[in-house]
């Protein structure tokens, strides 16, 4: 074996030892992977997908959002969409803002 091969092998052994001794956590590694990939599963994922596609740059009613979700193959009841928008995306994570236009509530990305 040459020096480079020995060095690479030692680095692999050291990283395995660090993992076994608890210095490196598998959980941290998984969280890094999740943050790099967006999760678009479920109704909340569908709304995140629409936000990432910039569908909320202009005010949208629940009916419009419902139709956009259907186009992207997210089939959920309109009441569920409305509740998730107001509770999770507006109140908890504060990603969206709600305004009243033409006697209807519309959602838009908070700037």
Secondary structure, 3 states (H helix, E strand, C coil): CCHHHHHHHHHHHHHHHHHHCCCCCHHHHHHHHHHHCCCCCHHHHHHHHHHHCCCCCCCEEHHHHHHHHHHCCCCCCHHHHHHHHHHHHHHHCCCEEEEEECCEEEEEECC
